[in-house]
């Protein structure tokens, strides 16, 4: 299971004692701010209220390692906080000199025909259609459906036909990434994208994910204010978008 591997690798890379200085399970994003010798970093994870069964969890101590230990929990609150914490740790270590200031759609070339977009991300879908790709959009949340949206239950059937797959980072939160990777064997590109995809690329080494398309928070305090006000666009303004390649095995 990819979440268990991710948990193990995230705990392994920590080489100093981090302090959690702020966190919240909130809308639209759960966030965790950590502080280490080099300063603070902010990690987020999309909150999926439609997945919540009970507003409870077993986390008692506000601690980086204990938050991360809950990554493979069946409790969506624990899992979301764990992903935000791993993202905070990842952003602390990430080397922006290895990244490109591009959007996910810029990775696709003329050799690709069929593209799956998992999570109805309207700007990405619009751009792909304008460029002439054959686009299949899958979404679990009924509130985000439009006339051309497909149920995520059809992913199992259609993903083996795709040349490229662009996946919302929320696939980590709802624990569907394993199935997506397993069914996307034909795909030349599998891009994990969005704020929830702030992972250090080495953590997904050999997973099948080829690229991460996410964002680095440049102004933590202003971004935090926007998050606490429940606004995504305001939060987005305090970030720098990037794409980084995920290393293969070996």
ROLUMNU-472281 format. One line per 3 residues: number of its first residue (from 1); their letters; for each residue x, y, z of N, C-alpha, C, CB. Coordinates in pm, whole numbers. Glycine has a CB too. Layout:
! ROLUMNU-472281
NUM> A> X Y Z X Y Z X Y Z X Y Z | ... $
//
This chain:
! ROLUMNU-472281
1> XXX> 84 -120 0 0 0 0 87 125 0 -95 1 123 | 58 218 -92 146 332 -110 151 422 13 102 411 -230 | 42 431 89 44 516 209 138 461 314 -98 528 267 $
4> XXX> 147 330 327 238 271 425 384 293 385 211 122 440 | 412 281 255 547 309 207 582 455 227 561 271 58 | 486 541 198 506 685 213 533 721 359 384 762 161 $
7> XXX> 459 660 450 480 684 593 622 643 634 377 606 676 | 663 526 592 796 475 627 905 567 576 815 334 571 | 894 609 450 996 695 391 996 833 453 975 705 241 $
10> XXX> 879 886 485 871 1019 547 936 1020 685 725 1064 557 | 911 916 762 973 907 895 1124 890 884 913 791 975 | 1168 821 778 1311 795 760 1390 921 728 1332 692 650 $
13> XXX> 1331 1015 650 1408 1131 606 1421 1238 712 1344 1191 483 | 1340 1231 818 1346 1334 923 1479 1323 997 1226 1321 1022 | 1558 1430 994 1690 1426 1057 1709 1534 1163 1798 1441 951 $
16> XXX> 1598 1593 1208 1605 1688 1319 1471 1690 1391 1644 1832 1269 | 1467 1752 1504 1343 1758 1583 1260 1877 1540 1375 1766 1735 | 1150 1848 1471 1059 1953 1429 954 1978 1537 992 1916 1296 $
19> XXX> 907 2102 1540 797 2140 1627 678 2181 1542 839 2255 1723 | 560 2131 1575 439 2179 1508 397 2308 1578 324 2072 1513 | 399 2419 1503 367 2550 1564 224 2594 1534 465 2656 1513 $
22> XXX> 160 2530 1436 21 2561 1405 -36 2449 1320 8 2699 1332 | -164 2419 1337 -229 2319 1254 -379 2333 1268 -183 2175 1293 | -451 2283 1168 -596 2281 1176 -653 2185 1072 -654 2422 1157 $
25> XXX> -753 2109 1112 -834 2033 1019 -946 2127 978 -890 1898 1083 | -937 2179 855 -1023 2292 818 -1061 2284 670 -953 2425 848 | -1147 2377 629 -1186 2392 490 -1124 2520 433 -1340 2395 476 $
28> XXX> -1081 2522 306 -1082 2409 214 -966 2313 232 -1082 2459 74 | -863 2358 308 -746 2274 328 -713 2257 475 -627 2332 255 | -679 2135 511 -614 2108 639 -469 2153 625 -625 1956 679 $
31> XXX> -414 2213 729 -276 2259 718 -198 2227 845 -271 2410 690 | -65 2215 828 27 2194 938 150 2281 913 66 2042 953 | 190 2357 1014 312 2437 1006 415 2378 1103 283 2588 1040 $
34> XXX> 533 2347 1049 640 2296 1135 755 2396 1138 690 2157 1085 | 837 2384 1241 956 2470 1252 1076 2384 1287 936 2581 1358 | 1186 2410 1215 1312 2341 1240 1426 2441 1246 1339 2236 1132 $
37> XXX> 1548 2393 1232 1666 2478 1243 1670 2584 1134 1791 2394 1237 | 1613 2553 1018 1617 2645 904 1492 2731 892 1637 2568 776 | 1403 2721 988 1283 2802 983 1155 2720 972 1291 2897 869 $
40> XXX> 1050 2783 921 918 2720 916 886 2671 774 809 2818 963 | 796 2575 768 739 2534 640 594 2495 662 819 2416 577 | 516 2510 556 371 2488 561 332 2379 463 294 2619 530 $
43> XXX> 258 2281 513 205 2175 428 53 2173 437 263 2039 467 | -11 2139 325 -157 2134 323 -205 2001 267 -215 2251 241 | -331 1972 290 -398 1856 231 -545 1892 214 -381 1726 318 $
46> XXX> -599 1860 98 -739 1892 75 -829 1820 174 -780 1856 -69 | -920 1891 235 -1017 1832 327 -1137 1782 246 -1062 1936 435 | -1175 1657 270 -1285 1595 198 -1401 1570 294 -1239 1462 130 $
49> XXX> -1486 1670 315 -1594 1654 415 -1690 1542 381 -1672 1783 428 | -1704 1510 252 -1796 1402 213 -1747 1265 257 -1816 1403 62 | -1617 1256 296 -1560 1127 338 -1569 1106 490 -1414 1119 294 $
52> XXX> -1604 1211 564 -1601 1203 710 -1720 1124 763 -1599 1344 771 | -1689 1024 847 -1795 946 911 -1821 997 1053 -1757 797 915 | -1712 1014 1129 -1724 1063 1267 -1616 1167 1292 -1714 946 1369 $
55> XXX> -1652 1276 1357 -1554 1379 1392 -1480 1338 1519 -1623 1517 1410 | -1394 1239 1503 -1314 1192 1617 -1183 1137 1565 -1391 1084 1700 | -1083 1131 1651 -957 1066 1616 -884 1028 1744 -869 1158 1528 $
58> XXX> -777 953 1727 -704 901 1843 -572 975 1865 -677 754 1825 | -549 1083 1792 -426 1161 1813 -437 1238 1944 -401 1258 1694 | -337 1219 2030 -338 1287 2160 -228 1392 2171 -324 1186 2272 $
61> XXX> -112 1364 2111 1 1455 2121 25 1528 1990 127 1380 2163 | 49 1657 1996 80 1736 1877 228 1718 1848 43 1889 1897 | 258 1619 1763 396 1578 1739 408 1534 1593 440 1464 1836 $
64> XXX> 515 1576 1526 531 1546 1383 527 1397 1356 663 1604 1333 | 606 1320 1429 612 1177 1402 479 1108 1434 724 1113 1484 | 413 1150 1540 286 1087 1576 176 1121 1476 244 1130 1717 $
67> XXX> 181 1242 1421 87 1276 1314 111 1187 1192 100 1425 1275 | 237 1173 1153 271 1095 1033 236 948 1052 420 1108 1001 | 249 897 1173 218 756 1200 74 721 1165 244 724 1347 $
70> XXX> -13 821 1156 -154 797 1127 -186 799 977 -239 900 1198 | -84 798 893 -108 811 750 -194 698 692 23 815 678 | -178 577 743 -256 465 691 -377 433 779 -169 342 678 $
73> XXX> -420 532 857 -539 517 940 -664 511 854 -549 631 1041 | -765 441 901 -895 440 834 -975 566 864 -975 317 875 | -929 643 962 -995 767 1001 -949 880 908 -965 802 1150 $
76> XXX> -1041 941 836 -1007 1042 736 -943 1166 799 -1130 1082 659 | -980 1201 920 -921 1318 986 -774 1292 1017 -998 1354 1115 | -745 1175 1073 -607 1138 1103 -523 1133 976 -601 1004 1176 $
79> XXX> -580 1075 871 -507 1059 745 -478 1195 681 -587 970 647 | -574 1285 686 -555 1417 626 -448 1496 700 -688 1494 625 | -452 1492 832 -348 1561 911 -210 1501 885 -382 1552 1062 $
82> XXX> -204 1370 865 -76 1304 837 -20 1351 704 -93 1152 836 | -104 1360 603 -57 1405 471 -10 1549 477 -169 1390 366 | -84 1636 545 -42 1775 559 92 1785 631 -149 1855 634 $
85> XXX> 114 1697 729 240 1698 803 355 1652 714 230 1608 927 | 334 1545 639 437 1498 545 468 1606 442 393 1369 475 | 365 1675 398 387 1784 302 468 1897 364 254 1837 251 $
88> XXX> 443 1927 490 521 2031 559 668 1989 567 465 2058 700 | 693 1864 603 830 1813 610 894 1815 471 832 1668 668 | 818 1772 370 868 1770 233 907 1911 187 763 1711 139 $
91> XXX> 822 2008 216 849 2144 174 968 2204 248 726 2231 195 | 995 2156 367 1114 2199 441 1241 2157 368 1112 2141 584 | 1239 2037 311 1359 1982 247 1367 2006 97 1365 1835 274 $
94> XXX> 1257 2038 30 1256 2039 -116 1352 2142 -174 1115 2065 -166 | 1416 2105 -284 1513 2191 -352 1446 2249 -476 1643 2111 -389 | 1408 2376 -469 1337 2438 -580 1423 2452 -705 1285 2573 -539 $
97> XXX> 1556 2443 -691 1642 2451 -809 1624 2331 -900 1789 2463 -766 | 1564 2224 -847 1538 2104 -927 1403 2111 -998 1544 1979 -840 | 1329 2217 -976 1192 2225 -1029 1184 2316 -1151 1097 2277 -921 $
100> XXX> 1073 2302 -1224 1043 2390 -1335 914 2466 -1303 1028 2309 -1468 | 912 2592 -1341 795 2676 -1316 696 2657 -1429 835 2826 -1302 | 624 2544 -1426 531 2508 -1532 403 2453 -1471 594 2405 -1627 $
103> XXX> 302 2435 -1558 179 2368 -1518 183 2224 -1568 54 2442 -1575 | 99 2140 -1508 99 1997 -1541 73 1972 -1689 -5 1925 -1458 | -14 2050 -1750 -52 2025 -1890 65 2046 -1986 -167 2116 -1930 $
106> XXX> 167 2120 -1944 282 2145 -2030 369 2022 -2049 365 2258 -1974 | 346 1918 -1973 423 1795 -1986 375 1708 -2102 417 1716 -1857 | 254 1734 -2149 193 1649 -2252 236 1694 -2392 41 1652 -2240 $
109> XXX> 276 1596 -2475 316 1627 -2611 224 1558 -2712 463 1584 -2635 | 262 1562 -2840 177 1511 -2947 166 1358 -2948 228 1558 -3080 | 250 1290 -2872 242 1143 -2869 126 1094 -2782 373 1085 -2817 $
112> XXX> 64 1186 -2710 -44 1150 -2618 -179 1186 -2680 -26 1222 -2482 | -271 1093 -2675 -406 1116 -2728 -510 1119 -2615 -444 1007 -2831 | -522 1009 -2541 -622 999 -2435 -562 1041 -2300 -677 856 -2426 $
115> XXX> -633 1132 -2233 -587 1183 -2103 -698 1167 -2000 -543 1332 -2114 | -665 1107 -1887 -758 1099 -1774 -724 1211 -1676 -751 959 -1705 | -826 1280 -1631 -810 1380 -1524 -893 1330 -1407 -855 1526 -1570 $
118> XXX> -828 1296 -1299 -895 1239 -1183 -911 1346 -1077 -817 1117 -1127 | -1035 1390 -1061 -1068 1509 -985 -1104 1617 -1086 -949 1554 -891 | -1223 1670 -1081 -1269 1765 -1184 -1203 1901 -1164 -1423 1778 -1180 $
121> XXX> -1080 1911 -1215 -1000 2034 -1203 -1024 2117 -1329 -847 2001 -1184 | -1115 2212 -1320 -1166 2283 -1437 -1058 2351 -1522 -1264 2385 -1393 | -961 2424 -1464 -861 2490 -1549 -780 2389 -1631 -766 2573 -1463 $
124> XXX> -743 2276 -1569 -666 2173 -1640 -750 2112 -1751 -618 2064 -1543 | -874 2078 -1719 -963 2017 -1819 -984 2111 -1937 -1100 1982 -1755 | -1008 2238 -1909 -1031 2337 -2015 -911 2347 -2108 -1063 2474 -1954 $
127> XXX> -790 2354 -2051 -669 2367 -2131 -645 2243 -2216 -549 2392 -2041 | -666 2126 -2158 -646 2002 -2233 -741 1992 -2351 -665 1881 -2141 | -866 2030 -2331 -963 2025 -2440 -929 2125 -2549 -1104 2051 -2387 $
130> XXX> -882 2243 -2510 -843 2344 -2608 -726 2297 -2692 -808 2475 -2539 | -640 2214 -2634 -524 2161 -2708 -559 2037 -2790 -412 2128 -2612 | -683 1992 -2782 -728 1885 -2869 -712 1744 -2817 -658 1895 -2993 $
133> XXX> -679 1727 -2689 -667 1594 -2633 -806 1533 -2611 -590 1598 -2500 | -812 1400 -2613 -934 1326 -2581 -937 1310 -2430 -939 1186 -2656 | -1020 1389 -2361 -1014 1402 -2215 -1128 1327 -2148 -1017 1550 -2175 $
136> XXX> -1094 1250 -2045 -1191 1179 -1962 -1176 1230 -1819 -1170 1022 -1970 | -1283 1289 -1767 -1278 1351 -1634 -1356 1264 -1535 -1335 1495 -1637 | -1289 1222 -1428 -1351 1139 -1326 -1363 1218 -1196 -1268 1009 -1303 $
139> XXX> -1476 1200 -1126 -1497 1274 -1002 -1584 1192 -908 -1562 1411 -1029 | -1546 1188 -780 -1623 1117 -679 -1730 1204 -616 -1531 1064 -571 | -1699 1332 -595 -1791 1424 -528 -1899 1471 -626 -1714 1545 -470 $
142> XXX> -2023 1433 -600 -2133 1467 -692 -2150 1617 -709 -2262 1406 -641 | -2112 1695 -609 -2128 1840 -618 -2036 1901 -724 -2099 1903 -483 | -1933 1827 -764 -1837 1878 -861 -1862 1824 -1002 -1697 1844 -817 $
145> XXX> -1969 1752 -1020 -2000 1697 -1151 -2053 1804 -1245 -2101 1583 -1138 | -2027 1785 -1375 -2097 1858 -1479 -2143 1755 -1582 -2006 1969 -1543 | -2190 1801 -1696 -2251 1708 -1793 -2152 1607 -1849 -2312 1787 -1907 $
148> XXX> -2024 1639 -1850 -1925 1550 -1910 -1843 1474 -1807 -1833 1630 -2000 | -1875 1489 -1680 -1799 1422 -1575 -1841 1276 -1564 -1819 1493 -1441 | -1741 1189 -1544 -1766 1047 -1527 -1751 1008 -1381 -1670 964 -1614 $
151> XXX> -1828 910 -1337 -1814 858 -1202 -1677 795 -1183 -1925 756 -1172 | -1621 809 -1063 -1490 748 -1038 -1497 595 -1042 -1437 794 -903 | -1617 538 -1038 -1630 393 -1048 -1588 341 -1186 -1774 351 -1020 $
154> XXX> -1585 432 -1286 -1544 393 -1421 -1392 397 -1441 -1611 483 -1522 | -1319 445 -1342 -1173 449 -1353 -1116 309 -1375 -1111 513 -1227 | -1168 212 -1302 -1118 75 -1313 -1128 24 -1456 -1195 -18 -1218 $
157> XXX> -1231 63 -1525 -1257 19 -1662 -1172 97 -1764 -1406 36 -1695 | -1166 230 -1749 -1111 315 -1854 -963 351 -1840 -1190 439 -1860 | -908 349 -1719 -769 392 -1701 -668 311 -1783 -732 383 -1557 $
160> XXX> -687 180 -1804 -590 105 -1885 -578 155 -2029 -627 -39 -1887 | -672 239 -2075 -669 290 -2211 -598 424 -2223 -810 302 -2264 | -559 484 -2110 -509 621 -2111 -360 630 -2141 -537 686 -1978 $
163> XXX> -322 735 -2216 -182 763 -2245 -119 851 -2137 -169 830 -2381 | -201 927 -2068 -153 1013 -1959 -264 1025 -1855 -111 1154 -2012 | -222 1039 -1730 -317 1050 -1619 -273 1166 -1530 -326 916 -1537 $
166> XXX> -363 1260 -1512 -337 1373 -1421 -428 1355 -1301 -360 1513 -1492 | -367 1339 -1184 -440 1298 -1064 -435 1407 -958 -383 1167 -1007 | -550 1443 -906 -551 1536 -792 -481 1471 -672 -697 1575 -755 $
169> XXX> -406 1551 -598 -340 1501 -479 -435 1446 -376 -258 1608 -418 | -565 1477 -389 -664 1424 -295 -677 1273 -306 -799 1489 -319 | -618 1212 -412 -616 1066 -422 -534 1004 -309 -559 1022 -558 $
172> XXX> -445 1083 -250 -374 1038 -129 -469 1038 -10 -251 1127 -100 | -550 1142 -1 -641 1157 113 -747 1047 115 -707 1295 110 | -806 1019 -3 -910 916 -6 -858 776 -35 -1013 953 -109 $
175> XXX> -725 764 -38 -657 633 -49 -692 557 -177 -692 547 70 | -707 630 -288 -736 565 -416 -615 559 -509 -849 638 -486 | -502 614 -467 -387 623 -557 -334 485 -597 -276 703 -493 $
178> XXX> -338 388 -507 -291 253 -540 -366 198 -662 -309 158 -420 | -498 206 -659 -578 154 -768 -550 230 -897 -727 161 -734 | -538 361 -889 -512 443 -1007 -381 403 -1073 -510 591 -969 $
181> XXX> -277 385 -993 -147 347 -1048 -151 206 -1107 -40 355 -941 | -219 117 -1040 -229 -21 -1086 -300 -29 -1221 -304 -108 -983 | -403 53 -1243 -482 47 -1365 -423 131 -1479 -622 93 -1337 $
184> XXX> -323 215 -1448 -271 310 -1548 -139 262 -1608 -252 448 -1486 | -126 134 -1635 0 77 -1681 42 128 -1818 -12 -73 -1684 | -53 165 -1902 -20 213 -2036 30 358 -2035 -141 202 -2126 $
187> XXX> -2 431 -1933 25 575 -1931 174 608 -1932 -39 638 -1809 | 211 700 -2020 349 747 -2026 378 849 -1917 379 808 -2163 | 274 921 -1878 286 1023 -1774 177 1001 -1670 275 1165 -1835 $
190> XXX> 216 1003 -1544 120 1003 -1434 162 1118 -1342 116 863 -1358 | 82 1223 -1343 117 1345 -1271 24 1363 -1152 110 1468 -1365 | 83 1373 -1033 7 1404 -912 12 1554 -895 64 1328 -785 $
193> XXX> -104 1618 -886 -106 1764 -893 -193 1828 -786 -153 1808 -1028 | -172 1958 -768 -249 2036 -671 -172 2059 -542 -380 1966 -640 | -225 2142 -453 -157 2170 -326 -129 2046 -243 -240 2266 -246 $
196> XXX> -215 1944 -251 -196 1824 -171 -78 1740 -221 -323 1739 -172 | -27 1772 -339 85 1697 -397 220 1762 -366 67 1685 -548 | 234 1820 -247 358 1889 -208 469 1794 -165 329 1986 -97 $
199> XXX> 457 1668 -191 551 1568 -144 692 1587 -199 501 1432 -181 | 790 1547 -121 925 1534 -169 925 1420 -272 1027 1506 -52 | 975 1441 -394 962 1338 -498 1024 1204 -461 1025 1388 -624 $
202> XXX> 1131 1206 -382 1195 1081 -343 1103 989 -264 1319 1110 -262 | 1004 1047 -201 911 965 -122 825 875 -210 822 1055 -38 | 812 910 -338 732 831 -432 819 757 -534 633 921 -505 $
205> XXX> 946 744 -504 1039 677 -595 987 538 -633 1178 665 -530 | 981 511 -764 941 380 -811 794 348 -798 1017 279 -740 | 712 446 -763 569 421 -741 491 411 -871 510 530 -655 $
208> XXX> 544 472 -977 470 485 -1102 431 630 -1131 346 399 -1099 | 424 711 -1028 404 855 -1048 530 910 -1115 375 929 -911 | 513 984 -1224 629 1036 -1297 665 1180 -1260 603 1027 -1445 $
211> XXX> 565 1258 -1222 589 1399 -1189 496 1445 -1077 571 1488 -1314 | 541 1546 -1004 458 1617 -908 444 1760 -956 520 1611 -763 | 321 1808 -962 295 1946 -1002 222 2013 -887 210 1953 -1136 $
214> XXX> 294 2093 -810 235 2147 -689 278 2292 -669 273 2063 -567 | 290 2335 -544 323 2473 -516 398 2487 -384 197 2558 -513 | 494 2578 -383 574 2609 -265 520 2737 -202 723 2624 -301 $
217> XXX> 492 2732 -73 442 2851 -3 558 2946 20 374 2812 133 | 547 3067 -31 654 3166 -19 634 3259 101 663 3249 -147 | 509 3290 131 480 3377 245 387 3300 339 414 3513 198 $
220> XXX> 445 3235 438 369 3145 525 262 3218 604 462 3072 620 | 296 3332 661 201 3402 747 80 3451 669 269 3520 816 | 102 3506 551 -10 3553 470 -92 3435 417 40 3639 352 $
223> XXX> -23 3327 381 -95 3208 335 -181 3151 446 4 3102 284 | -129 3151 568 -205 3101 682 -331 3184 706 -119 3102 808 | -317 3313 696 -434 3400 714 -542 3366 613 -394 3548 702 $
226> XXX> -502 3346 487 -598 3311 383 -662 3175 410 -530 3311 246 | -582 3079 456 -637 2947 487 -738 2955 601 -524 2849 524 | -708 3035 702 -799 3048 815 -928 3119 777 -731 3123 928 $
229> XXX> -921 3197 670 -1041 3264 619 -1117 3177 520 -1003 3396 554 | -1064 3056 494 -1134 2961 409 -1131 2995 261 -1274 2949 453 | -1024 3064 215 -1016 3102 75 -900 3034 6 -1003 3252 63 $
232> XXX> -928 2967 -106 -822 2902 -182 -746 3003 -268 -879 2791 -269 | -818 3089 -337 -751 3181 -429 -654 3274 -357 -855 3262 -505 | -693 3319 -240 -603 3403 -162 -480 3326 -120 -673 3459 -40 $
235> XXX> -499 3202 -81 -387 3116 -44 -295 3093 -164 -438 2981 10 | -353 3070 -280 -277 3040 -401 -184 3155 -439 -372 3010 -516 | -224 3278 -410 -141 3393 -445 -9 3398 -369 -218 3520 -420 $
238> XXX> -2 3328 -258 120 3329 -176 213 3212 -210 82 3324 -28 | 190 3147 -325 265 3028 -363 334 3043 -498 175 2909 -367 | 432 2957 -520 498 2946 -649 472 2806 -703 652 2974 -638 $
241> XXX> 411 2797 -821 385 2666 -882 515 2606 -934 281 2679 -995 | 519 2474 -932 638 2406 -987 602 2265 -1032 751 2401 -882 | 689 2210 -1116 684 2068 -1154 820 2008 -1123 646 2049 -1306 $
244> XXX> 816 1888 -1066 940 1817 -1035 924 1671 -1072 977 1832 -887 | 1029 1612 -1129 1024 1474 -1173 1044 1380 -1055 1130 1448 -1281 | 971 1270 -1056 985 1167 -952 1090 1065 -999 847 1096 -921 $
247> XXX> 1191 1035 -919 1293 939 -963 1236 798 -978 1409 936 -864 | 1292 724 -1073 1252 585 -1092 1327 498 -991 1281 538 -1238 | 1301 367 -995 1371 275 -906 1520 282 -928 1322 131 -927 $
250> X> 1595 259 -820 1739 252 -833 1807 385 -808 1776 203 -969 $
//
